Amino acid sequence: MTETRGRARHRRRGKALVIGVPAALVAAGVLAYGTAFGVFGTDARPEAGAADAPAWARAVADGFASVDALGQKGTYGGRDGRTVTVRNLADLEKYATAQEPYVIVVAGTITVNPTGKEIKVASDKTIIGSGTSGHIVGGGFFLGQGVHNVIIRNLTIRDAYQGVWNDKEHDFDAVQMDGAHHVWIDHNDLRHMADGLIDSRKDTTYITVSWNRLANNNKTFGIGWTDNVTADLTIHHNWFRETEQRNPSTDNAAHAHLYNNLLQDDAGTGVTSSYGNYARGRTRMVLENSYFQGVNNPVIKDATAALVQRGNVFSGTTGRNESGGTAFDPKTYYPYTLDPTDAVPALVKSGAGPRASLGTATAAAAPAATTLTVAKDGSGRFTSVQKAVDAVPAGNTSRVVIRVAPGVYRETVKVPSNKPHVTIEGTGASRKDTVIVEGHASGMTRPDGSGTYGTGGSATVAVEADDFRARNLTVSNDFDEAANRNLNGHQAVALRTAADRVVLDGVIVSGDQDTLLLDTAAKDRIGRVYMTGSYVIGNVDFVFGRATAVIDRSVLTLKKRWDGTSAGYVTAPSTAAGRKGFLITRSTVNGDVTAGSFHLGRPWHAGGDATLDPQTTVRDSVLGAAVRPTPWTDMGGFSWKADRFAEYRNTGPGSGPAHADRPHLTPAQAATQDTTHWLDGWTPTAG
């Protein structure tokens, strides 16, 4: 496109602990349930039987919770029952205590009254948050003797704290289990309770705790309260942050398998870790590929315990780091795959806790997904990203994850249309660590002399396959405009998508002119893109094309031109009539440029096509001072006023009241211009 256009020991206790529920959800999915874009169902109304339950309701546990024992064949919760949605405490208690199986969807915030109240859970239940909206405040869940086959997922359980850090009066846990078995606690956000976040007591066994965030708490995760050595637990991919003790403390466990967890203690905060993982009593523990950052006494054991360490990383830790004895081989009981330890911080930070969508299994428990590794130093299976893409079979029907180690990969990458379901993800601690970069521009001649690259052909990464996902990496075009100032054709695309159902999660897309081309495979084809938690950097039409795209919770960074001047355009949609164009929502537009120098957009009628109806809506976003008071402008002889450009509820110094040259949506119009309507039946998933 041309420019013209404190320490405490875990002690056995006699009195009963109270409630608890973990809250969050995992980072992989095939089919979404209720999300931030809308929840299904009505208050406490049964919605579906087992035969037509959605895929996420049929998810089953991994780890020890998957083992057939005690008359229970794995852990699948309420999948054989009906699905109900609850929005108040009375309905939650009604279905949680029922004798028949239920999938209970928590839609919204439920405040427990009185604070610390137990919500008792009976067997054969799945309790799951709807998107990220399911919160339990001031209380938790209790699973008593013999309760089994329970799943608690995708919830936030928080704020029963009573003002005393080492509270010995209020036994208010998020999730407490006394003699339960076969329980899966997955993708929850647990924090700020009066006692523990999770207490697994009195011979509770066949437990898996995975992909949870546990934070801002003293006594975090206690296991024991028994002289028997019978408990079997798997604890993986959890993020312990700013938690003082019991991370976890494991007393008299027959088999405790901990792997791929992140324990993080940041300096200068109000919480100082007392210890990390603790094997007590006669526990046998296997601790693998976990990452300890800044933790005091990261791994400790009693003389009577056995603790085997393998592949762990300790960064900035101090004090005791112990191991010894003979434990067990977890693969005797169940299959599992370890993630590389150096990938754990980024993987767990991005994947732990509640998710907007949930698939049939967690990332760590999805054997159908194939993983290919890329590393420049040869430690991966491939040394270039394109070689990994080439290894994906044509017509593949299941997810292939290409995990790219930190480094700068100077290459072009093309994912052809016959290779759907590909994920490319960086494994570094930051999206800046893994960079795919090239410097082609539209007017440059191809090496084979076959002509110039053209705008689309200049892309560093080109995605032509449906169901593509990218996360935790940078895609850049570093074409040097100043050194090539006389070249005709400075358009230099970093990322081009020409496919449907594309997810860009936690990425940086960087360039100058025409940075991000969001296109479709053909004029008559739909191409939906969802970008979240990302950065797009550029100056001229740096988000452009005919796709239907949502840019959510992201930053559009305005950049000066090669000669130091400030002037540019954020979007240049070329939307077909009757389709949705670009929706920028809950995002920020700013940059180190001159105030009032950038337009939010202009209409690109590609090839002079007057039948197009370009559209950009910017809503609920923060606009920096660089945005012009009249944010839209004409292009190529076409007036923006004849197309679809509007704002709604923006803030910041670059925002302004509605007037003839700055149209705002009415509330009624805004109700139809949100993510749900934009993506038209597609709910993006994070896997």
C-alpha positions in Angstrom: 0.0 0.0 0.0 1.5 3.4 -1.0 1.6 6.3 1.4 -0.9 8.2 -0.8 -3.2 6.6 0.6 8.1 -14.2 58.9 8.7 -18.1 59.3 6.2 -20.6 60.8 6.2 -24.4 60.7 3.3 -26.4 59.3 1.8 -28.0 62.3 -0.8 -30.7 62.7 -4.1 -29.3 63.8 -7.0 -30.9 65.5 -9.7 -28.4 64.7 -11.4 -28.4 61.3 -10.2 -26.0 58.6 -12.9 -24.2 56.8 -13.6 -23.6 53.1 -11.7 -23.1 49.9 -11.8 -23.0 46.2 -9.0 -22.4 43.7 -9.8 -20.0 41.0 -8.3 -19.9 37.4 -8.0 -21.8 34.2 -5.5 -23.4 31.9 -3.7 -22.2 28.8 -4.7 -24.5 26.1 -8.0 -25.0 24.5 -10.0 -26.4 21.6 -13.5 -25.3 22.4 -14.4 -22.3 24.5 -17.2 -22.0 27.0 -18.6 -18.9 28.5 -16.0 -16.1 28.1 -15.4 -12.4 28.7 -17.4 -12.0 25.5 -20.6 -13.4 27.1 -21.7 -16.3 29.3 -24.1 -19.0 28.4 -27.2 -19.9 30.2 -29.5 -18.2 32.7 -29.5 -18.1 36.4 -29.4 -21.6 37.9 -31.1 -23.1 35.0 -30.0 -26.6 33.7 -28.8 -26.3 30.2 -27.5 -29.5 28.8 -27.2 -33.2 29.5 -24.1 -35.3 29.4 -24.6 -36.3 25.8 -24.4 -32.7 24.5 -22.2 -31.1 27.1 -19.6 -28.8 25.6 -16.0 -30.1 25.2 -14.6 -28.2 28.2 -17.1 -29.9 30.5 -15.8 -33.2 29.4 -12.2 -32.4 30.3 -10.5 -34.9 32.6 -7.5 -34.6 35.0 -3.9 -35.5 34.5 -1.4 -36.6 37.1 -2.4 -38.6 40.2 -6.0 -37.4 39.8 -6.1 -39.5 36.6 -5.2 -42.7 38.2 -7.9 -45.4 38.6 -8.1 -46.2 42.4 -10.5 -46.5 45.3 -13.3 -47.5 42.9 -12.9 -44.2 41.0 -11.8 -44.2 37.3 -9.9 -40.9 37.0 -11.4 -37.5 37.7 -14.0 -36.1 35.4 -16.2 -34.2 37.8 -19.8 -33.5 36.8 -19.5 -34.3 33.1 -22.3 -36.9 33.3 -24.8 -34.5 34.7 -26.5 -31.3 33.6 -24.8 -27.9 33.3 -26.2 -25.0 35.4 -25.1 -21.4 35.7 -25.1 -19.7 39.1 -24.8 -16.1 40.1 -25.6 -16.2 43.8 -24.6 -18.0 46.9 -27.9 -19.9 47.4 -27.8 -21.4 44.0 -24.1 -22.3 44.2 -24.7 -24.1 47.5 -27.8 -25.8 46.2 -26.0 -27.5 43.3 -22.7 -28.0 45.0 -24.3 -30.1 47.8 -26.7 -32.0 45.5 -26.3 -35.8 45.3 -26.5 -35.9 41.5 -23.6 -34.8 39.2 -23.5 -31.2 37.9 -21.3 -28.9 36.0 -21.7 -25.6 37.9 -20.7 -22.5 36.0 -20.0 -19.5 38.2 -20.9 -16.3 36.2 -19.9 -13.2 38.2 -18.8 -12.4 41.7 -20.4 -14.4 44.6 -19.7 -12.9 48.0 -19.8 -15.5 50.8 -21.8 -14.5 53.9 -20.7 -14.8 56.7 -17.1 -14.5 55.8 -15.3 -17.8 56.1 -18.5 -19.8 55.4 -17.9 -23.3 54.1 -19.5 -24.2 50.8 -19.7 -27.9 51.0 -19.1 -29.8 47.8 -20.5 -33.3 47.2 -19.0 -35.9 44.8 -19.2 -35.7 41.0 -19.1 -32.0 40.6 -17.3 -29.6 38.3 -17.3 -26.0 39.6 -15.9 -23.7 36.9 -15.7 -19.9 36.3 -17.3 -18.4 33.2 -14.4 -16.8 31.4 -12.5 -14.7 34.0 -15.7 -13.5 35.7 -16.2 -16.3 38.2 -15.1 -14.9 41.7 -15.7 -16.3 45.1 -15.1 -13.6 47.7 -14.7 -14.1 51.4 -15.0 -17.8 51.5 -14.2 -21.1 49.8 -15.0 -24.7 49.4 -14.8 -27.8 51.7 -14.6 -31.4 50.5 -15.2 -33.8 53.4 -14.5 -37.4 54.1 -15.1 -39.7 51.1 -16.0 -36.8 48.7 -14.5 -37.7 45.3 -14.5 -36.9 41.6 -14.5 -33.1 42.0 -13.0 -30.5 39.6 -12.5 -26.9 40.6 -11.3 -24.7 37.6 -11.0 -21.2 36.3 -12.1 -19.4 39.5 -10.8 -16.6 41.5 -11.1 -17.2 45.2 -10.0 -14.3 47.3 -10.2 -11.9 50.2 -11.1 -13.7 53.4 -8.1 -12.1 55.1 -9.0 -10.7 58.5 -6.1 -8.3 59.0 -3.7 -10.7 60.9 -0.8 -12.1 58.8 -0.2 -15.2 60.9 -3.8 -15.7 61.7 -4.5 -18.5 64.2 -8.1 -17.6 64.9 -9.7 -17.6 61.5 -9.4 -20.9 59.6 -10.6 -19.5 56.3 -9.1 -21.4 53.4 -9.8 -21.2 49.7 -10.0 -25.0 49.2 -9.9 -27.4 52.1 -10.0 -31.2 51.6 -10.4 -33.6 54.6 -10.3 -37.2 53.5 -11.4 -36.6 49.9 -10.0 -38.3 46.8 -9.7 -37.7 43.1 -9.8 -33.9 43.0 -8.5 -31.7 40.2 -7.7 -28.0 41.1 -6.8 -26.3 37.9 -6.3 -22.7 36.5 -7.5 -20.9 39.5 -6.4 -17.6 41.1 -6.1 -18.0 44.9 -5.1 -15.2 47.1 -5.4 -13.2 50.3 -7.1 -15.7 52.5 -7.1 -15.8 56.3 -5.4 -19.2 56.5 -4.4 -21.4 53.7 -5.1 -21.2 50.0 -5.2 -25.0 49.6 -5.2 -27.5 52.5 -5.1 -31.2 51.6 -5.6 -33.0 54.9 -6.4 -36.2 56.6 -5.4 -38.7 53.9 -6.8 -36.8 51.0 -5.3 -38.5 48.0 -5.2 -38.8 44.1 -5.0 -35.0 43.8 -3.7 -32.9 40.9 -3.1 -29.1 41.4 -2.1 -27.5 38.1 -1.8 -24.1 36.4 -2.9 -22.1 39.4 -1.8 -18.7 40.6 -1.2 -18.6 44.4 -0.3 -15.2 45.8 -0.3 -12.7 48.6 -0.7 -15.2 51.4 1.2 -16.6 54.4 0.3 -20.3 54.8 -0.2 -21.2 51.1 -0.5 -24.9 50.4 -0.4 -27.4 53.3 -0.4 -31.2 52.8 -0.7 -33.6 55.7 -2.4 -33.5 59.1 -2.0 -37.3 59.4 0.4 -40.0 60.6 -0.5 -42.2 57.7 1.6 -42.3 54.6 -1.0 -42.8 51.9 -1.5 -39.5 50.0 -0.6 -39.2 46.3 -0.4 -35.8 44.7 0.8 -34.1 41.5 1.6 -30.4 41.6 2.6 -28.8 38.3 2.7 -25.5 36.4 1.7 -23.4 39.4 2.9 -19.9 40.1 3.7 -19.2 43.7 4.4 -15.5 44.2 4.7 -13.4 47.4 3.8 -16.4 49.6 5.7 -16.8 52.8 5.5 -20.5 53.7 3.9 -23.9 52.7 4.8 -23.6 49.0 3.9 -26.4 49.5 4.7 -28.1 52.8 4.2 -31.8 52.3 3.9 -34.0 55.3 3.7 -37.8 55.2 2.9 -38.0 51.5 3.4 -41.4 49.9 4.1 -39.9 46.5 4.5 -36.2 45.9 5.4 -35.2 42.3 6.2 -31.5 41.8 7.3 -30.3 38.3 7.4 -27.2 36.2 6.3 -24.9 39.0 7.5 -21.3 39.4 8.3 -20.0 42.9 9.0 -16.3 42.9 9.9 -13.9 45.7 10.5 -10.3 44.6 12.7 -8.1 46.7 11.3 -5.0 48.3 7.8 -6.3 48.8 5.8 -6.8 52.0 6.2 -10.6 51.9 9.5 -12.5 52.4 9.6 -16.2 51.8 10.4 -18.4 54.7 10.9 -21.5 52.6 9.8 -23.0 49.3 9.1 -26.7 48.7 9.3 -28.7 52.0 9.3 -32.5 52.3 8.3 -33.4 55.9 7.9 -36.5 57.9 8.1 -39.6 55.7 7.2 -37.9 52.5 8.7 -39.2 49.2 9.0 -36.3 46.8 10.2 -36.0 43.2 10.9 -32.4 42.2 11.6 -31.7 38.6 12.2 -28.8 36.2 10.9 -26.1 38.5 12.2 -22.6 38.7 13.0 -20.8 42.0 13.6 -17.1 41.8 14.7 -15.1 44.9 13.3 -17.7 47.3 14.8 -18.2 50.7 15.5 -21.8 51.6 14.1 -23.0 48.3 14.1 -26.7 48.9 14.2 -28.3 52.4 13.6 -31.7 53.9 13.3 -33.5 57.2 15.9 -36.2 57.8 13.1 -38.8 57.6 11.9 -37.7 54.1 13.2 -38.7 50.7 13.5 -35.9 48.1 14.9 -36.4 44.6 15.7 -33.2 42.6 16.2 -33.2 38.8 16.7 -30.2 36.4 15.6 -27.4 38.7 16.9 -23.8 38.3 17.7 -21.5 41.3 18.1 -17.8 40.5 19.0 -15.4 43.4 18.0 -17.9 46.1 19.6 -18.2 49.5 19.7 -20.7 52.3 18.9 -24.4 52.3 18.7 -26.4 49.1 18.4 -30.0 50.0 17.9 -33.5 48.6 18.5 -37.1 49.5 17.0 -40.5 49.6 15.2 -42.7 47.1 11.7 -41.6 46.0 9.8 -43.1 43.1 9.3 -42.9 39.3 6.1 -40.9 38.5 5.8 -42.6 35.1 5.0 -45.8 36.9 1.7 -44.2 37.7 0.9 -41.9 34.8 2.4 -40.3 31.6 3.6 -36.7 31.6 5.9 -34.4 29.7 8.3 -32.0 31.2 8.7 -28.5 29.8 12.3 -27.1 29.7 13.1 -25.4 33.0 14.3 -22.2 31.3 10.8 -21.9 29.6 8.9 -22.2 32.9 8.8 -18.5 33.9 7.3 -17.4 30.7 5.1 -20.4 30.2 3.6 -20.3 33.7 3.2 -16.6 33.9 1.3 -16.6 30.6 -0.7 -19.8 31.3 -1.5 -20.0 35.0 -4.8 -18.7 36.4 -8.2 -18.2 35.0 -8.6 -18.0 31.2 -11.1 -16.4 29.0 -11.6 -19.7 27.3 -11.0 -23.3 28.1 -10.5 -26.4 25.9 -10.7 -30.1 26.4 -7.4 -30.3 28.2 -4.6 -28.3 29.7 -1.5 -27.6 27.8 0.5 -30.0 29.8 -2.1 -32.7 29.4 -2.8 -32.5 25.7 -1.1 -35.5 24.1 -2.8 -34.7 20.8 -0.6 -31.6 20.4 2.8 -32.1 18.7 5.7 -29.9 19.9 8.6 -28.9 17.7 11.5 -27.0 19.1 13.7 -24.4 17.5 17.0 -23.0 18.9 19.8 -21.2 17.1 22.5 -23.0 19.1 21.3 -26.4 17.9 19.8 -27.5 21.2 16.4 -27.8 19.5 15.2 -30.0 16.8 15.5 -27.2 14.3 17.7 -24.1 14.0 15.2 -22.0 12.0 11.5 -21.3 12.4 10.8 -22.0 8.8 12.4 -25.4 9.0 10.0 -26.3 11.8 7.0 -25.0 9.8 8.2 -27.1 6.9 8.1 -30.2 9.1 4.3 -29.7 9.9 2.4 -32.2 7.7 0.1 -30.8 5.1 -3.5 -31.0 6.1 -2.8 -31.6 9.7 -5.9 -31.6 11.9 -4.4 -31.2 15.4 -2.4 -28.5 17.1 1.3 -28.3 16.4 3.2 -26.0 18.7 6.5 -24.6 17.5 8.5 -23.5 20.6 11.3 -21.1 19.7 14.1 -20.5 22.1 15.4 -17.0 22.8 17.5 -15.5 20.1 17.3 -13.4 16.9 16.2 -15.4 13.9 16.9 -13.4 10.7 14.6 -15.1 8.2 11.3 -15.0 6.6 8.6 -17.4 7.7 5.6 -18.5 5.7 2.8 -20.8 7.2 1.1 -22.0 4.0 -2.7 -22.5 3.8 -2.5 -26.3 3.9 -0.9 -26.3 7.4 -3.6 -25.1 9.8 -3.5 -25.4 13.6 0.0 -24.1 14.1 1.2 -22.2 17.1 4.5 -20.3 17.2 5.6 -19.3 20.7 8.7 -17.9 22.2 10.1 -19.6 25.3 11.9 -16.7 26.8 10.9 -14.8 30.0 9.9 -11.8 27.8 8.3 -11.4 24.4 11.5 -9.4 23.5 13.7 -12.5 23.9 12.6 -14.3 20.8 12.8 -12.2 17.7 12.0 -13.1 14.1 13.2 -10.3 11.8 14.0 -9.5 8.2 14.3 -6.2 6.3 12.5 -6.5 3.0 10.5 -3.6 1.5 7.9 -3.4 -1.3 10.3 -1.7 -3.8 13.2 -4.0 -3.2 14.2 -6.4 -6.0 13.9 -10.1 -5.1 17.3 -12.0 -5.1 16.2 -14.1 -8.0 15.5 -11.1 -10.1 11.8 -12.0 -10.5 10.6 -8.5 -9.7 10.1 -6.5 -6.5 8.7 -8.0 -3.3 5.5 -5.9 -3.3 3.8 -4.9 -0.1 2.5 -8.3 0.9 5.6 -10.1 -0.2 7.8 -7.9 2.1 6.4 -9.6 5.2 8.8 -11.1 7.7 6.2 -13.6 8.8 3.3 -14.5 6.5 0.4 -16.6 7.8 -2.0 -18.1 5.3 -3.3 -21.0 7.4 -6.4 -20.9 9.5 -6.4 -21.4 13.3 -2.9 -19.9 13.7 -1.6 -18.6 17.0 1.4 -16.6 18.0 2.5 -15.7 21.5 5.4 -14.4 23.5 7.7 -13.2 20.7 8.6 -10.3 18.5 8.0 -10.1 14.7 9.9 -7.2 13.1 10.7 -5.7 9.8 13.9 -3.6 10.2 14.1 -2.1 6.7 16.2 1.0 6.9 14.2 3.8 5.3 17.0 6.4 5.8 19.6 4.3 4.0 17.1 3.6 1.2 15.5 7.0 1.0 15.5 7.0 -2.8 13.8 3.6 -3.1 10.3 3.8 -4.5 8.3 1.6 -2.2 9.1 1.8 1.5 6.2 -0.4 2.6 7.7 -3.0 4.8 5.4 -5.5 6.5 6.4 -7.3 9.7 3.4 -9.7 10.0 0.8 -10.5 7.3 -2.2 -12.6 8.1 -4.5 -13.9 5.3 -6.4 -16.5 7.2 -9.3 -17.0 9.6 -9.3 -17.5 13.4 -5.9 -16.0 14.0 -4.8 -15.3 17.6 -1.9 -13.0 18.4 -1.3 -13.1 22.2 1.4 -11.2 24.0 3.5 -10.3 20.9 5.3 -7.3 19.6 4.9 -6.4 15.9 7.4 -3.8 14.9 8.1 -1.7 11.8 7.5 1.7 10.2 5.1 1.9 7.3 2.6 -1.0 6.9 3.7 -2.9 9.9 0.7 -5.2 10.4 -1.2 -6.4 7.3 -4.5 -8.1 8.4 -5.9 -9.5 5.2 -8.1 -12.4 4.0 -7.3 -15.3 1.8 -9.5 -13.8 -1.0 -12.0 -11.0 -1.3 -14.9 -13.3 -0.8 -13.3 -15.0 2.3 -13.7 -14.1 5.9 -10.5 -13.5 7.9 -11.0 -12.9 11.7 -8.0 -11.9 13.9 -7.9 -11.4 17.7 -4.9 -9.6 19.1 -4.6 -9.3 22.9 -1.9 -8.1 25.3 0.4 -7.0 22.5 2.2 -4.1 21.0 2.1 -2.8 17.4 4.7 -0.2 16.5 4.8 2.0 13.3 4.0 5.3 11.7 2.2 5.1 8.4 -1.0 2.9 8.0 0.7 0.5 10.4 -2.5 -1.5 10.9 -4.1 -2.1 7.5 -6.0 -4.6 5.4 -9.5 -6.1 4.8 -9.7 -8.5 7.7 -12.2 -8.4 10.5 -9.9 -7.8 13.5 -10.1 -7.0 17.2 -7.2 -5.4 18.9 -7.9 -5.8 22.6 -5.9 -4.6 25.7 -2.9 -3.7 23.5 -0.7 -0.8 22.8 -0.4 0.9 19.5 3.0 2.7 19.7 3.4 5.8 17.4 6.9 6.2 15.9 8.6 9.1 14.2 9.5 8.8 10.5 13.1 8.1 9.3 13.7 11.9 9.0 12.6 12.7 12.5 9.3 14.2 11.6 6.0 13.2 13.3 3.0 12.6 11.1 1.1 9.4 10.5 -1.9 7.2 10.4 -2.7 4.3 12.7 -5.2 2.3 10.6 -6.0 2.0 7.0 -8.9 -0.5 6.7 -10.1 -1.8 3.3 -13.2 -3.5 4.6 -15.7 -5.1 2.2 -19.2 -3.8 2.4 -21.3 -5.7 4.9 -18.4 -6.9 6.9 -16.7 -5.7 10.1 -13.3 -4.0 9.9 -11.0 -3.0 12.7 -12.1 -2.8 16.4 -9.6 -1.3 18.8 -10.9 -1.7 22.3 -9.5 -1.3 25.9 -6.2 -0.3 24.4 -3.7 2.6 24.4 -2.5 4.7 21.5 0.6 6.8 22.3 4.2 7.3 21.5 7.2 9.7 21.6 6.0 11.9 18.8 4.7 15.5 18.4 1.3 16.3 19.9 -1.6 16.3 17.4 0.4 14.7 14.6 -1.3 11.3 14.1 -4.7 10.3 12.7 -6.5 7.3 14.0 -7.2 6.1 10.5 -8.1 6.7 6.9 -10.1 4.7 4.3 -8.1 2.5 2.0 -10.1 1.7 -1.2 -7.6 -0.7 -2.5 -7.2 -0.4 -6.3 -9.8 2.4 -6.3 -12.6 0.0 -5.5 -15.6 2.2 -4.6 -17.6 -0.8 -3.4 -15.5 -1.1 -0.3 -16.8 0.3 3.0 -13.7 0.7 5.3 -14.3 0.6 9.0 -12.4 1.4 12.2 -14.0 1.8 15.6 -11.8 2.9 18.6 -13.6 2.4 21.9 -12.9 2.3 25.7 -9.3 3.2 25.0 -6.7 5.7 26.2 -5.6 8.1 23.5 -2.3 10.0 23.9 -1.7 13.6 23.0 -0.4 12.6 19.6 -3.9 11.9 18.3 -5.3 14.8 16.3 -8.4 16.6 17.4 -10.0 15.5 14.1 -8.7 11.9 14.1 -9.9 10.7 10.7 -8.8 11.8 7.3 -9.4 11.1 3.6 -7.3 8.9 1.4 -6.8 8.4 -2.4 -9.8 10.7 -3.3 -12.2 8.8 -0.9 -13.8 10.7 2.0 -13.7 9.1 5.4 -17.1 10.4 6.0 -18.6 8.1 3.4 -17.2 5.1 5.2 -17.4 3.9 8.8 -15.1 5.6 11.4 -16.2 6.2 15.0 -15.2 6.4 18.6 -16.8 5.5 21.9 -15.9 6.3 25.5 -12.3 7.0 24.9 -10.2 8.9 27.5 -6.8 10.6 27.6 -5.4 13.8 26.3 -6.0 12.8 22.7 -9.7 12.1 23.2 -12.4 14.7 22.6 -16.1 15.3 22.5 -18.3 14.4 19.6 -18.7 16.8 16.7 -19.1 16.8 13.0 -15.5 15.7 12.3 -15.3 13.4 15.3 -18.3 11.0 15.4 -19.1 9.0 18.5 -21.3 6.0 18.7 -24.5 6.1 20.6 -24.9 3.5 23.4 -27.2 1.6 21.1 -24.7 1.5 18.3 -21.9 0.6 20.7 -23.9 -2.4 22.0 -23.4 -3.9 18.5 -19.8 -2.9 18.1 -18.0 -5.1 20.7 -15.9 -8.2 20.5 -18.8 -10.6 20.5 -20.5 -9.1 17.5 -17.2 -8.5 15.7 -16.0 -12.1 15.8 -19.4 -13.4 14.9 -19.6 -16.8 16.6 -15.9 -17.4 17.0 -14.5 -17.4 20.6 -10.7 -17.3 20.5 -8.8 -19.8 22.7 -5.4 -19.5 24.1 -3.8 -22.9 23.4 
